[in-house]
């Protein structure tokens, strides 16, 4: 009986851990402002702020050309780079969002 209770406790812990992992999915969208700048907005699926989350702007070769962080309003604005680029919303391992520059439109 005690073994069954231990197994149920372990199973409950696994389920709760998995549920909390899915409840904190990173979200990020970027928009071309039409004036040579790009605005990115971020957050998490549970409503958490993305304030302070690292943002990388990378060129086609994977080199970082700009590094910053989301503002307290969970926004990041930057000058649109020439050529191909991507934006990486980096909230830690397993919590990254990559947006190709060709997908960022007005």
C-alpha positions in Angstrom: 0.0 0.0 0.0 2.8 2.4 0.9 4.5 1.6 -2.4 1.3 2.5 -4.3 1.0 5.9 -2.4 4.7 6.7 -3.3 4.0 5.9 -7.0 0.9 8.1 -6.9 2.8 11.0 -5.3 5.6 10.7 -7.9 3.0 10.6 -10.8 1.3 13.7 -9.4 4.6 15.5 -9.3 5.4 14.6 -12.9 2.0 15.8 -14.1 2.2 19.1 -12.2 5.7 19.7 -13.5 4.7 19.0 -17.1 1.6 21.2 -16.8 3.6 24.1 -15.4 6.2 23.8 -18.3 3.4 24.1 -20.9 1.8 27.0 -19.0 4.8 29.3 -19.6 5.3 29.2 -23.4 7.2 32.2 -24.8 5.5 34.5 -27.3 7.1 37.1 -29.5 5.9 39.1 -32.5 7.8 41.7 -34.5 6.4 44.4 -36.8 8.1 46.6 -39.4 7.1 50.1 -38.5 7.6 51.4 -42.0 10.1 54.0 -40.9 13.2 51.8 -40.9 12.6 50.4 -37.4 11.2 47.2 -36.1 9.1 46.7 -33.0 9.0 43.4 -31.1 6.6 42.6 -28.4 7.0 39.6 -26.1 5.4 37.8 -23.2 4.4 34.3 -22.0 1.3 32.3 -22.4 0.5 32.5 -18.7 0.4 36.3 -18.9 3.9 36.9 -17.5 5.9 39.9 -18.5 8.9 39.5 -20.8 10.6 42.5 -19.2 14.4 41.9 -19.2 14.2 39.0 -21.6 17.3 39.0 -23.9 16.7 39.8 -27.6 19.3 39.1 -30.3 19.3 40.4 -33.9 21.4 38.1 -36.0 22.6 38.3 -39.6 22.3 35.5 -42.2 25.6 34.0 -41.0 24.4 33.7 -37.4 26.5 36.6 -36.2 24.9 38.8 -33.5 24.6 42.3 -34.9 22.5 43.7 -32.0 21.8 42.5 -28.4 19.4 44.0 -26.0 16.5 43.3 -23.6 12.8 43.7 -23.5 11.7 47.0 -21.8 9.5 47.0 -18.8 6.6 47.1 -21.3 7.9 43.9 -22.9 8.9 45.7 -26.1 12.1 46.1 -28.0 12.6 48.5 -30.9 15.6 48.6 -33.3 16.8 49.9 -36.6 16.0 47.4 -39.4 19.2 45.8 -40.6 20.1 45.7 -44.3 20.0 42.2 -45.8 18.7 39.0 -44.3 18.4 38.8 -40.5 16.5 37.1 -37.7 15.3 38.1 -34.2 15.8 35.7 -31.3 13.7 36.1 -28.2 15.9 34.3 -25.7 14.1 33.5 -22.4 16.5 30.6 -21.6 16.9 27.0 -22.7 13.7 25.7 -24.3 12.2 29.1 -24.2 13.4 30.7 -27.4 11.4 32.2 -30.3 13.2 32.8 -33.6 11.5 35.2 -36.2 13.0 35.4 -39.7 13.3 38.9 -40.9 11.4 38.1 -44.1 8.3 37.4 -41.8 8.5 40.8 -40.3 6.2 43.0 -42.4 4.2 46.3 -42.0 
